[in-house]
Amino acid sequence: MQSTTMQNTIIFTEDFYYGVVASMLCLAVPVFIALHRITAGYGMMYQKKWGPAVSNKLGWVLMETPAFLAMSLLWAFSPRSGEIVPSVMALLFLIHYFQRSFIFPFRMRGKSRMPLVIMLMGIIFNVINAYMIGGWLFYVSPPAYYGISWLWSPLFILGTVVFVSGMCINLHSDHIIRNLRKPGDTGHYIPYGGFYNYVASANYFGELVEWTGYAILTWSLGGLAFAVWTFANLAPRAVKINKRYEAEFGDEYKKLKRKNIIPFIY
């Protein structure tokens, strides 16, 4: 009864769902433009002017966990929760957010801070993305859309390979960044190795590859919107990081001729 009630609520109607996805796709453009002008004050760009802050570790846990919980609840309370293909797709999503919520933050070094306002915006963003993915997989997609044969379709195979490749790039890039500093060190250093040989933000490139792969393996408008928002959110940040490296390290960094987030392109 509870699953049926949840299925029939307005947030899982096609009109509401597609309205949210369309709104997110439209908002991605002004957000992309605005983030080139505004420097979000967290990580190496932390600024006190963003107001009250919490430790980076706590901020990441609180910011990423809602996506994990939202997808888990959407899956658990859906009458389609036992369907194999949507469940596999949800599991891939949850693997990413388990790592980001419960592993990545506790491997951070240093004592960086995250403004509460950044954390709250991240929570909203993550919950909406979980809704766009989970809402499609378990509530809005046509009942026969994801038959078992989807698991060996070219879209699923290609998308999964791209998704896993992106996750590996992201994890390896985080490993490089994490090991630039010795315990207690708060300095900034130029990262080398992996995709850092090509771009300033290899970790962001990995995440962009991940969600591009996810859009392919789900072949969904929600997946596309998530990938578009990943680029709109991370690409301007990568531009700022590249400029920060240039300002901080001068010709030593400029001679590397690294792109911002996409190797050889942007």
N, C-alpha and C positions, 0 to 999 in steps of 0.2 A: 504493500500500500504506500509506504514511504517513497519508494522508487518511482511509482506511478505519479504520485503527487509532485515530486521534483520534476519529472518529465513534463508535466502539464503547466508548470509555472511560466510566466511570460518571458523570462530571460532565456528560455530554451525554444521559443518560437522562431521560425525562420526570419520573420520581419525584424525582430529585435536583434537576433544574432547578426544578420547581414548589415543592419544599421550600425552596430558596434564596429564590425570589420571595415565597413566603408569609411566610417568616421576616423578610424585609426590610420587607414591608408591616406586619407586627405590631410590629417594632422602631421603626418610624417614629414611633409614638405616644409611647413613653417618651422617645425622643430629642428630640422636639419639646418635651415638658414639661421635660426636663432642661436643654435649651439656653436656656430662659427663666430658669433659675437659675444657670447657669454661663456666664461670659463667655469665649469662646474667644479666647486672647491673641495675635491677629495683626492686621496692618494698624493702624488707628487705635486698636485695643484692645490693642495689644501690651503684655505684662507679663512681666518677667523671671522671675516665680515659675513660669512654665511650663517652665523649665529651658533646656538648651542650645538655641541657635538658629543659623540660617544666614541669609544675606541673603535678602530677599524674592524677588529675581529667581531665585536658585538654587532656593529653596524651591518656587516656582511651577513651574519647569521639571521638577523631580524629582517633584512631586506630580501634575502633569497628564499628563506623557509616558506613564506606564504605561497610561492609558486608550487613548491613541492606538495604542500598541504592541499591547495586548491585542486590540483590535478588528481591527487589521491581521492579526495571527496567526490569529485565529478565522476571518477571511475567507479568508486565503491557504491554510489547511490544510483547508478544508471541501470535500467533494465537490460542494457546491452553489456553489462560488466563482464559477462562470460564469453563474449565474442573474441576470438583469437587475434585477428589482425589489429583491431583498435587497441587491444590490450598490449600487444607487442609494441605498437607505436607509443602508447602511453608510458610503457616501461623505459623506452629510450629517453623520453623526456625526463622521467623521474631519475634516471641514472645521472644525467647532466646536473639536475638540480640537487640531488643528494650530494654530489661532489662539491658543488658551489656553496651549499648550505652547511654541511657538516664535516667537510674535509679541508677544502681550500682555506677557510678563515683561520683554522687552527694551525696552519702551516706558515702563516704570515710571520714576518719578522719586523722588528721595529715597533714604534709606539705612535703610528699615524692615527689621525682622527677622522671621523666622518660626520659632517653636519647632519643634524636630525632632519632638516628639510630635504636633503639629498636622499636620505634613507627612506623617508616617507614617499617621495616621488618614485623611488625604485620599487617600493612595495606595490603601489598602484599600478605601475607599468607591468610588473611581474604577474599580478593577479589577472589583469586584463589579458595578457598573453596566454596565461593558463586557460582562461575562459575561451579564447579564440580557438585554441587547439583542442582542449577537452570538450568544449561545447560541440564542436564539429564531430569529433570522433565518436562521442557517446550519445549525442542527442539530436543533432541537426542533419547529419549526413543521411542520405537515403538508406533504408535498412539493408539493402543488398549491395551497397556501394563497395564495401570491403569484404569480398568473398575470400576464401582461404587461398585461392590462386594468386591473390595480390602479393603474397609473400615471395613468389618466384617470378613476379613480373619485372620487366626491365626498369620500370620506375622505382620499385622498392629496392631492388638490388643496387642500382646506381646511387639512389639517394642514401642508402645505408652506408655504402662505401664512402661517399662524400661526408656524411655526418660523422662517422667514426674517424676519418682522416682529420676532420676539423677538430674533433675532441683531442686527438693525439697532438696536433699542432698547439692547441691551447694549453694542454697540460705541460708539454715540453717547454713552451715559452714561459709559462709561470715558473717552472723549475729554474730556468736561466735567470729570470728576474730575482727570484727569491734568494739565489746564491751569489748575487752580486755583492751583498753586504755580509760582513762578519758580525757576530753577535754584538749588539751595542752600537754598531755603526749606523749613522743616519745620513751619510753622504749619498750623492747621486753618481751613477757610473753608466758608461755606454755599454749596453748589452751586445754581445756577439754570439754567433752560433744559431743554427736552425734558420728560421725565417727572419730572424733579426738581421741577417746578412742582406735582406732585401727591403724590409719595412721597419718603421719606427715602432709600430705596435703589433708585433707578431701574435701576441695573445688575443688581440682584438680580431686580427685576420682569422685566427683559428675559430673564434666564435662565429664570425660571419660565415665561414665555410660550413660550420656545423648546421646552422639554421637554414642555410641554402639547401643543404642536403636534406634537412627535415621537410622543407617545403616540397622537395621533389618526391621523397618517399611517401608522403601523405597525399601529394597532388591536391592540395586544398587551398582555398582562398585565405583561410586563417593562417596556414603555414607560410604563404606568400607574405601576408601582412607582418608576421613575426620577423621574417627575413628582412623585409624593407625597413622595419623599425630598428632592427639590429644595426643596419647600415646607417640610418639617419641618426642614431644615438651615438654610435662608436666612431664613425668616420670623422666628424668634427673634433672629437676628443683626440683622435690620432694626429690630426693636423696640429693641434695645440701642443701635443707632446713632441712632435717633430721640431716645431719651432722652439720649444723649450730646450731641447738638446742642442740645437744650433746656437742659441743664445748662451748656453752654459758652457759648451765645449768648443765653440768656434770652428776653426778650420779642421781641427781633428775629426769633428763629426761631419762637417759639410762635405769633405772629400769622399765620404762613404756613399754619398748620393742615394740615400735611401728614400723610398716612397713612404707615404703615410700609412696605408693599411693594405693596399692590394699590390703585390709585387709587379714591378715594371709598368704599372698603369696609373695608380692614384696613391 
